[in-house]
Amino acid sequence: MLGLRIGVDLGSASLHICVAGRGVVVSEPSVMVCDSDTGKPLTIGTAAVEMLGRLPNSMRAVHPVRDGVVDHLEAAQQLLRPYITRLCGNRLFKPNILMSVPTDVSRNEKRALLSILTDCGCGRACFIEKPLAAAIGAGENCFKPGGILCVELGAGSVDAAMLSMGSVVASSFVRVGGRNMTTALRRYLSHARNYSVGFLTAEEIKKNICSAVERETEVAMFVNGKNITTGVPENFEVTSSELYPVLRNDLETIAQTVLNVLEKAPTELIADVHRDGVLLTGGGANLHGIDRWLSERIDMPVRIAGQPEKAVAQGLAVVLRDGGKVFRGEYVYLDSLTQDSE
């Protein structure tokens, strides 16, 4: 296969790009700051995140992916092009791109993604489901005749799939993820504590003290917020026990998504999952105690992949390293859109 082989995992919160033989080479926030009048990108990635909540009226933040799905095609293309151009340099042949997509992606959405990648200069684009790529990245043998239940907990969505022999047997996708939990925290602090906090501050609270289960030892942190009544900035304390109930609804949605897959899957595959455990990937898997909570909720073992937030990108790297196959005769590349539409 001529041309550089590139893997792209474009999510609601992060963009990961890998290259065959080099692994993951780009890990950046999937956000950009644009001129409010012209829409011209001013900065992307980490530099854009540092501006969030501090932008003047002449600038606006743009998130190309919302709820796990590309919401702004032009912005997605503007976000990807600089990275792909930099990686390809002055190479003669156009790159071949393998992109991860949700399990419920439609044919029209694939065509839209193909147009984005074509505009970025790719010669051939193929797609792979996120849970399948995540399971491969976590070191699972997805091509054995047995069941693997992988749950990708993203910032904007939960994508759960039962995998067997390199294919998705059953899946369930919901547009609820880590951002919903962050929003729930901001809403609680506004209504119950009368404080307004920024999105990035709420993210830090979630990462540092929030938990899916009650902690044996309470933890707390001081955060800066604005008193809604007085409008004056204040420093106040939040504790893990206080915030423990806030994420209940979103956690229940995750559990129900997993149960939906189990209802659709064949009994033999469910038996395999009951033996090996449900695999959690994605940034949401870093929430303290989520594996224990989900295990009790669905009455099955649950395990978390190493570096869960990079599992999809690492899976893409494995596929690319093997030239589009994970072992002899088993191709992971899905049909390209040109073939799919014939």
Secondary structure, DSSP 8 states (H G I E B T S, - for coil): --S-EEEEEE-SSEEEEEETTTEEEEEEES-EEEETTT--EEEETHHHHTTTT---TTEEEE-SEETTEE--HHHHHHHHHHHHHHHHTT-SS--EEEEEE-TT--HHHHHHHHHHHHHTT-SEEEEEEHHHHHHHHTT--TTSSS-EEEEEE-SS-EEEEEEETTEEEEEEEES--HHHHHHHHHHHHHHHS-EE--HHHHHHHHHHT-BSS--SS--EEEEEEEETTT--EEEEEEEHHHHGGGGHHHHHHHHHHHHHHHHHS-HHHHHHHHHH-EEEESGGGGSBTHHHHHHHHHTS-EEE-SSGGGHHHHHHHHHHHTTSEEETTEE-----HHHHT-
